[in-house]
Amino acid sequence: MSKNKGILIVVSGFSGAGKGTLMKRLLGEYDNYALSISATTRGPRQGEVDGREYFFKTTEEFEKMIAQDELIEYARYVNNYYGTPKEYVMQQLAAGKDVVLEIEIQGALKVKEKYPDTLLLFVTPPSAKVLKERLIGRGTETMEVIESRMKRAVEESQGMDRYDYLVINDDLETCVKEMHHIIQSEHGRVSRSAEFIGRIRRELEEL
């Protein structure tokens, strides 16, 4: 069965769970994915490029996008806006690409509400201890920031059961394969195959 329209996938997870590394590896190994680029009002970090990591916007520009319904979802997080521009996502889905959005829980649930066929994946390390070790191991944040991220993880854990799949990021290679398998198996679900079912019914009747 050939797939027609792509699937919209939202990947969330605790800060330090390895979402970014996982997404890079998934897109590097398989060519049927497109990673949606978010818009944000936070300033670029060192090495970040506008249009690659994020579309960097002023608050005024972002609020104009909200007013003109140009975002699939948006949220305010730690005094900055983050959101998903609609046009790029819809173009990629229409072209048959599976589009991955890497966003936090608040935005993920908004997307699911607006687009019920969205596949929600939550990435987590095997334990809270491993999560803290990974945050410390990055060496980019103070202990105060790490503690705030751990507190945020406590809050985020309350929404884990609202996701379709939990992906435990223990071994990176295994995790990438598991995520790919989950997404591709979704293409075979009857609820996503209305177009194919309609076509084969017509063909059978004609024969």
Secondary structure, 3 states (H helix, E strand, C coil): CCCCCCCEEEEEECCCCCHHHHHHHHHHHCCCEEECCEEECCCCCCCCCECCCEEECCHHHHHHHHHCCCEEEEEEECCEEEEEEHHHHHHHHHCCCEEEEECCHHHHHHHHHHCCCCEEEEEECCCHHHHHHHHHHHCCCCHHHHHHHHHHHHHHHHHHHHCCEEEECCCHHHHHHHHHHHHHHHCCCHHHCHHHHHHHHHHHHHC
